[in-house]
Amino acid sequence: MDILYSALVFLHMLGLAGIIAGFLMQLMTDNAKAPKVLLHSSLLQFVTGLLLVGVAEMADLSELDHVKIAVKLVVALAVVVLGVLNLRKPARNLAIAAGVLAVVNIGVAVFW
């Protein structure tokens, strides 16, 4: 179970790096692929986050703070929605909002 949990954490961090990369790509270069990077990375992080909570609950790895998880879930869902909207009609403001929310989610994870 530890290997699965570690692999999910690894993928979760790759999703975070992709969100930040897509956000910066769109802001700095206005690359046409940036919205796809942002969306797919946000979906990766959303799904792996859900799986991490499920594995932690099943393995009884630690006591989970469900309020914190709910807040992170809502913020991650907002990033996914912004990624979808940004893919349909790319806009710098949507990318900025997604990037800021991703950083807020990091803050919640670290400081809460």
C-alpha positions in Angstrom: 0.0 0.0 0.0 3.0 2.3 0.7 4.2 2.0 -2.9 0.7 2.9 -4.3 0.5 5.8 -1.9 4.0 7.1 -2.9 3.2 6.7 -6.6 0.0 8.7 -6.2 1.9 11.4 -4.3 4.4 11.5 -7.1 1.6 11.9 -9.8 -0.1 14.5 -7.6 3.0 16.6 -7.5 3.5 16.2 -11.3 0.0 17.5 -11.7 0.8 20.5 -9.6 3.9 21.2 -11.6 1.9 21.0 -14.8 -0.7 23.4 -13.5 2.0 26.0 -12.7 3.8 25.3 -16.0 0.6 25.7 -18.0 -0.2 28.9 -16.1 3.2 30.3 -16.8 3.2 29.2 -20.4 0.0 31.0 -21.1 1.1 34.2 -19.3 4.6 34.4 -20.8 4.4 32.9 -24.2 0.6 32.7 -24.9 1.3 29.2 -26.3 -1.7 27.5 -27.9 -1.0 24.3 -25.9 -1.0 26.0 -22.5 -4.7 25.6 -21.9 -4.5 21.8 -22.6 -1.5 21.5 -20.2 -3.4 23.4 -17.5 -6.6 21.3 -17.9 -4.9 17.9 -18.1 -2.7 18.7 -15.1 -5.6 19.9 -13.1 -7.5 16.8 -13.9 -4.5 14.7 -12.9 -4.2 16.5 -9.6 -7.9 16.3 -8.9 -8.1 12.5 -9.6 -4.9 11.6 -7.7 -6.0 13.8 -4.8 -9.2 11.8 -4.5 -7.3 8.5 -4.8 -4.9 9.6 -2.1 -7.7 10.2 0.3 -9.3 6.9 -0.6 -6.0 5.0 -0.1 -5.3 6.8 3.2 -8.8 5.9 4.4 -8.5 2.3 3.4 -5.0 1.8 4.7 -5.7 3.8 7.9 -2.4 5.5 7.4 -3.2 8.5 9.5 -6.1 10.6 10.9 -7.5 12.7 8.2 -8.9 16.2 8.6 -12.0 16.0 6.5 -12.7 19.7 6.6 -9.3 20.4 5.1 -9.9 17.7 2.5 -13.2 19.3 1.6 -11.7 22.8 1.2 -8.9 21.3 -1.0 -11.5 19.4 -3.1 -13.5 22.6 -3.7 -10.4 24.6 -4.7 -9.2 21.8 -6.9 -12.6 21.5 -8.6 -12.5 25.3 -9.2 -9.2 24.9 -10.9 -10.6 22.1 -13.1 -13.6 24.3 -14.1 -11.3 27.2 -14.9 -9.2 24.8 -17.0 -12.2 23.7 -19.0 -13.3 27.3 -19.5 -9.8 28.3 -20.4 -9.7 25.5 -23.0 -13.0 26.6 -24.6 -12.0 30.2 -24.8 -8.4 30.9 -23.7 -8.0 34.0 -21.6 -5.1 35.2 -19.4 -7.5 36.0 -16.5 -8.7 32.4 -16.4 -5.1 31.1 -16.4 -4.2 33.6 -13.6 -7.1 32.5 -11.5 -6.3 28.8 -12.0 -2.6 29.5 -11.1 -3.5 31.5 -8.0 -6.0 28.9 -6.8 -3.4 26.1 -7.3 -1.0 28.1 -5.1 -3.7 28.6 -2.5 -4.3 24.9 -2.5 -0.6 24.4 -1.8 -0.9 26.8 1.0 -3.9 25.0 2.5 -1.9 21.7 2.2 1.2 23.0 3.9 -0.1 25.5 6.5 -3.4 24.0 7.7 
